[in-house]
Amino acid sequence: MPDSVVAGLTSGGVYALLGLCVVLTYRLVAVVNFAMAAVGAMGAFVMVTLTDAGLNVWLALLLGTLAGGLVSALLGLGLVRWFGEHDLRTKAAVTVAVFVALMSVGLRLFGNNTSGARRFPQPFDAPAFTVGEVVVPQAVLVSLSFAVLITVGVGLLLGRTRIGLRLQALSERPATAQVVGIPAPRLALAVWVAIGAISTLVIVLVAPRLGGDFSTLGNLVTTALAVAMVGAFSSLWLTLAGGLLLGCLEGVTASMETVQQYRGVLPFLVMVALLWWRSRHQVWDSEANV
């Protein structure tokens, strides 16, 4: 059992990163971004296409990251320009439509899970250390370090810097922010570019383990949303913990023959459990106030 938990950390750090991307998009530009993983998958497949053509892996990674940032910027630009004053549900619906479009385009360009699986480079696949019988690759340390860095860095940015205050104003009152002189469109666009670039890096990191097909990688948004719900779309630290917990649960279920074929439903079970708990919590609070 302990070995299974350690093995689950391989996925846990990546799940935490995906959840953090969802939370950051929600907190900074007030959008629940259903297209995030598909955007990252587009950038990742640009990268692997370039490496297949003979380009240096690090240069290809840079260009793929830029491609992911560009696609995300186009989505953000459309939302800022045409849906800036719309409510959260409308913006979420737009990202769902973009998700469907990107999945269709991605499957057409890169193939489905039977014909389009690519061999992604694994620069961090070398062993870092061993726990019991489990060999922990460097990718685990990279993903965990990246997740902690984002959590701490964004927390400091939002709480202790002027640009952090501007970003919070942008998410809460974009029209008012513009009136008082905050360059809302440029800040929002910068956030979208950053989220697209980070999503691409995360997808590249997890792609070798998941088989490297566009459909699987694009649909990681369900896992990202489940992790973000652990943190109620607001707490970075709870989101980080939720990603690690989900990864460990996946590792445990993978070692149990009776349930391992159902481990893909874990994100949905987490969503349902959290929705039920929060709805009951609201009922208990209302009864306590009566």
C-alpha positions as CSV (number, residue, x, y, z in Angstrom):
1,M,0.0,0.0,0.0
2,P,2.7,2.6,0.8
3,D,4.4,1.8,-2.5
4,S,1.1,2.4,-4.3
5,V,0.8,5.8,-2.6
6,V,4.3,6.8,-3.6
7,A,3.6,5.7,-7.2
8,G,0.5,7.9,-7.2
9,L,2.6,11.0,-6.5
10,T,3.8,10.7,-10.1
11,S,0.3,11.7,-11.2
12,G,-0.5,13.8,-8.1
13,G,1.9,16.6,-8.9
14,V,0.6,16.9,-12.4
15,Y,-3.0,16.8,-11.2
16,A,-2.2,19.6,-8.7
17,L,-0.7,21.7,-11.5
18,L,-3.8,21.2,-13.7
19,G,-6.1,22.2,-10.8
20,L,-4.0,25.2,-10.0
21,C,-4.4,26.4,-13.6
22,V,-8.2,26.2,-13.3
23,V,-8.1,28.0,-10.0
24,L,-5.8,30.7,-11.3
25,T,-8.0,31.3,-14.3
26,Y,-11.0,31.6,-12.1
27,R,-9.4,33.9,-9.5
28,L,-7.6,36.2,-11.9
29,V,-10.0,36.5,-14.9
30,A,-13.3,35.1,-13.4
31,V,-13.6,32.2,-15.9
32,V,-14.1,28.5,-15.4
33,N,-11.9,27.3,-18.3
34,F,-13.2,24.0,-19.7
35,A,-10.8,24.4,-22.7
36,M,-7.6,24.5,-20.6
37,A,-6.4,20.9,-21.1
38,A,-7.3,21.0,-24.8
39,V,-5.3,24.2,-25.3
40,G,-2.3,22.5,-23.5
41,A,-2.7,19.4,-25.7
42,M,-2.6,21.6,-28.8
43,G,0.7,23.1,-27.6
44,A,2.1,19.7,-26.6
45,F,1.3,18.2,-30.0
46,V,2.9,21.1,-31.8
47,M,6.0,20.4,-29.7
48,V,6.1,16.6,-30.4
49,T,5.4,17.2,-34.2
50,L,8.4,19.5,-34.3
51,T,10.6,16.9,-32.5
52,D,9.4,14.2,-34.9
53,A,10.6,16.5,-37.7
54,G,14.1,16.6,-36.2
55,L,14.0,19.8,-34.2
56,N,15.9,20.0,-30.9
57,V,13.7,19.0,-28.0
58,W,14.2,22.1,-26.0
59,L,13.6,24.5,-28.9
60,A,10.5,22.4,-29.8
61,L,9.3,22.7,-26.2
62,L,9.7,26.5,-26.4
63,L,7.8,26.7,-29.6
64,G,5.1,24.4,-28.3
65,T,4.7,26.4,-25.2
66,L,4.4,29.6,-27.3
67,A,1.8,27.9,-29.4
68,G,-0.2,26.9,-26.3
69,G,0.1,30.5,-25.0
70,L,-1.1,31.9,-28.4
71,V,-4.2,29.6,-28.5
72,S,-5.1,30.5,-25.0
73,A,-4.5,34.2,-25.8
74,L,-7.0,34.0,-28.7
75,L,-9.6,32.5,-26.4
76,G,-8.9,35.1,-23.7
77,L,-9.1,37.9,-26.3
78,G,-12.5,36.7,-27.5
79,L,-13.8,36.5,-24.0
80,V,-12.5,40.0,-23.1
81,R,-13.7,41.6,-26.2
82,W,-17.2,40.0,-26.7
83,F,-18.1,38.6,-23.3
84,G,-16.3,40.8,-20.8
85,E,-19.5,42.0,-19.1
86,H,-21.3,38.6,-19.3
87,D,-21.9,36.4,-16.3
88,L,-19.8,33.4,-15.2
89,R,-22.1,30.8,-16.8
90,T,-21.9,32.5,-20.2
91,K,-18.1,32.6,-20.1
92,A,-18.0,29.0,-19.0
93,A,-20.3,28.0,-21.9
94,V,-18.0,29.8,-24.3
95,T,-15.0,27.7,-23.1
96,V,-17.0,24.5,-23.4
97,A,-17.7,25.4,-27.1
98,V,-14.0,26.1,-27.6
99,F,-13.2,22.8,-25.9
100,V,-15.4,20.9,-28.4
101,A,-13.9,22.8,-31.3
102,L,-10.3,22.2,-30.2
103,M,-11.0,18.5,-29.6
104,S,-12.4,18.2,-33.1
105,V,-9.5,20.0,-34.7
106,G,-6.9,18.2,-32.6
107,L,-8.4,14.8,-33.4
108,R,-8.5,15.7,-37.1
109,L,-4.8,16.9,-37.1
110,F,-3.3,14.4,-34.7
111,G,-5.5,11.4,-34.8
112,N,-7.5,9.5,-32.2
113,N,-6.3,7.2,-29.4
114,T,-5.8,4.3,-31.7
115,S,-4.0,6.0,-34.6
116,G,-2.6,9.2,-33.1
117,A,-0.6,8.2,-30.0
118,R,2.8,10.0,-30.2
119,R,6.0,9.2,-28.4
120,F,6.7,12.2,-26.3
121,P,10.3,13.0,-25.1
122,Q,10.9,12.2,-21.5
123,P,13.7,14.5,-20.3
124,F,12.9,13.8,-16.6
125,D,12.4,10.1,-16.7
126,A,15.7,9.2,-15.0
127,P,15.3,7.7,-11.5
128,A,15.6,10.3,-8.6
129,F,15.4,7.8,-5.7
130,T,13.8,4.6,-4.6
131,V,11.1,4.1,-1.9
132,G,10.6,0.4,-1.1
133,E,10.1,-1.2,-4.5
134,V,9.0,2.0,-6.3
135,V,11.5,3.9,-8.4
136,V,10.6,7.6,-8.2
137,P,11.5,9.4,-11.5
138,Q,12.7,13.0,-11.6
139,A,9.4,14.0,-13.2
140,V,7.8,13.6,-9.8
141,L,10.2,16.1,-8.2
142,V,9.8,18.5,-11.1
143,S,6.0,18.4,-11.0
144,L,5.8,18.7,-7.2
145,S,8.4,21.6,-7.2
146,F,6.6,23.4,-10.0
147,A,3.2,23.0,-8.2
148,V,4.6,24.3,-4.9
149,L,6.4,27.2,-6.7
150,I,3.2,28.3,-8.4
151,T,1.3,28.0,-5.2
152,V,3.7,30.1,-3.1
153,G,4.6,32.5,-6.0
154,V,1.0,33.3,-6.9
155,G,0.1,33.7,-3.2
156,L,2.8,36.3,-2.7
157,L,2.0,38.0,-6.0
158,L,-1.7,38.5,-5.1
159,G,-1.1,39.4,-1.5
160,R,2.0,41.6,-1.6
161,T,2.4,43.3,-4.9
162,R,0.6,46.1,-6.8
163,I,0.1,43.9,-9.8
164,G,-1.5,41.3,-7.6
165,L,-4.0,43.9,-6.4
166,R,-4.7,44.9,-9.9
167,L,-5.3,41.3,-10.9
168,Q,-7.8,40.9,-8.1
169,A,-9.6,44.1,-9.1
170,L,-9.7,42.8,-12.7
171,S,-11.4,39.5,-11.6
172,E,-13.9,41.1,-9.3
173,R,-14.8,44.4,-11.1
174,P,-13.3,44.5,-14.7
175,A,-15.3,47.5,-15.8
176,T,-14.5,49.5,-12.6
177,A,-10.8,48.5,-12.9
178,Q,-10.7,50.1,-16.4
179,V,-12.3,53.3,-15.1
180,V,-9.7,53.8,-12.4
181,G,-6.9,53.3,-15.0
182,I,-6.0,49.7,-14.6
183,P,-5.1,48.2,-18.1
184,A,-7.6,45.4,-17.7
185,P,-7.5,43.9,-21.3
186,R,-3.7,43.7,-21.3
187,L,-3.6,42.2,-17.8
188,A,-6.3,39.6,-18.7
189,L,-4.4,38.7,-21.9
190,A,-1.2,38.2,-20.0
191,V,-3.0,35.9,-17.6
192,W,-4.4,33.8,-20.5
193,V,-1.0,33.6,-22.2
194,A,0.6,32.4,-18.9
195,I,-2.2,29.8,-18.3
196,G,-1.8,28.4,-21.9
197,A,1.9,28.1,-21.5
198,I,1.7,26.4,-18.1
199,S,-1.0,24.0,-19.4
200,T,1.2,23.0,-22.3
201,L,4.2,22.3,-20.0
202,V,2.0,20.2,-17.7
203,I,0.5,18.2,-20.6
204,V,4.0,17.6,-22.0
205,L,5.1,16.3,-18.5
206,V,2.2,13.9,-18.2
207,A,1.8,12.8,-21.8
208,P,4.4,9.9,-21.8
209,R,2.7,8.3,-18.9
210,L,-0.9,8.5,-20.4
211,G,0.0,7.2,-23.8
212,G,0.4,10.4,-25.8
213,D,-2.9,10.6,-27.6
214,F,-4.8,13.9,-28.1
215,S,-8.2,12.6,-26.8
216,T,-6.9,11.4,-23.4
217,L,-4.8,14.5,-22.8
218,G,-7.6,17.0,-23.8
219,N,-10.0,15.2,-21.5
220,L,-7.8,15.8,-18.5
221,V,-10.0,18.8,-17.8
222,T,-12.3,16.6,-15.8
223,T,-9.4,15.7,-13.4
224,A,-8.4,19.4,-13.3
225,L,-12.0,20.5,-12.4
226,A,-12.2,17.8,-9.7
227,V,-9.0,19.0,-8.1
228,A,-10.1,22.7,-8.3
229,M,-13.3,21.8,-6.5
230,V,-11.3,20.5,-3.6
231,G,-10.0,24.0,-3.2
232,A,-13.5,25.5,-3.9
233,F,-11.9,27.3,-6.9
234,S,-10.2,29.7,-4.5
235,S,-7.6,28.1,-2.2
236,L,-4.3,27.3,-3.9
237,W,-3.0,25.2,-1.0
238,L,-6.2,23.1,-0.8
239,T,-6.0,22.6,-4.6
240,L,-2.4,21.5,-4.3
241,A,-3.4,19.0,-1.6
242,G,-6.4,17.8,-3.6
243,G,-4.2,17.0,-6.6
244,L,-1.8,15.0,-4.5
245,L,-4.6,13.2,-2.8
246,L,-6.3,12.3,-6.1
247,G,-3.0,11.0,-7.4
248,C,-2.4,8.9,-4.3
249,L,-6.0,7.5,-4.5
250,E,-5.4,6.6,-8.1
251,G,-2.1,4.8,-7.2
252,V,-3.9,2.8,-4.5
253,T,-6.8,1.8,-6.8
254,A,-4.3,0.8,-9.5
255,S,-2.9,-1.8,-7.2
256,M,-6.3,-3.3,-6.5
257,E,-7.3,-5.7,-9.2
258,T,-11.0,-5.5,-8.4
259,V,-11.3,-1.8,-8.9
260,Q,-8.3,-0.8,-11.1
261,Q,-10.4,-0.8,-14.3
262,Y,-12.7,1.8,-12.7
263,R,-10.0,4.3,-11.5
264,G,-10.9,6.6,-14.4
265,V,-14.1,7.5,-12.7
266,L,-12.3,8.9,-9.6
267,P,-12.5,12.5,-10.7
268,F,-16.2,12.3,-11.2
269,L,-16.7,10.6,-7.8
270,V,-14.7,13.4,-6.2
271,M,-16.9,16.0,-7.9
272,V,-20.1,14.3,-6.8
273,A,-18.9,13.9,-3.2
274,L,-17.8,17.5,-2.9
275,L,-21.0,18.8,-4.4
276,W,-23.0,16.6,-2.0
277,W,-20.9,17.7,1.0
278,R,-21.2,21.4,0.2
279,S,-24.9,21.2,-0.4
280,R,-25.4,19.4,2.9
281,H,-23.1,21.9,4.6
282,Q,-25.2,24.8,3.4
283,V,-28.3,23.0,4.7
284,W,-26.7,22.5,8.1
285,D,-25.6,26.1,8.3
286,S,-29.1,27.4,7.4
287,E,-30.6,25.1,10.1
288,A,-28.1,26.2,12.6
289,N,-29.1,29.9,12.0
290,V,-32.8,29.3,12.4
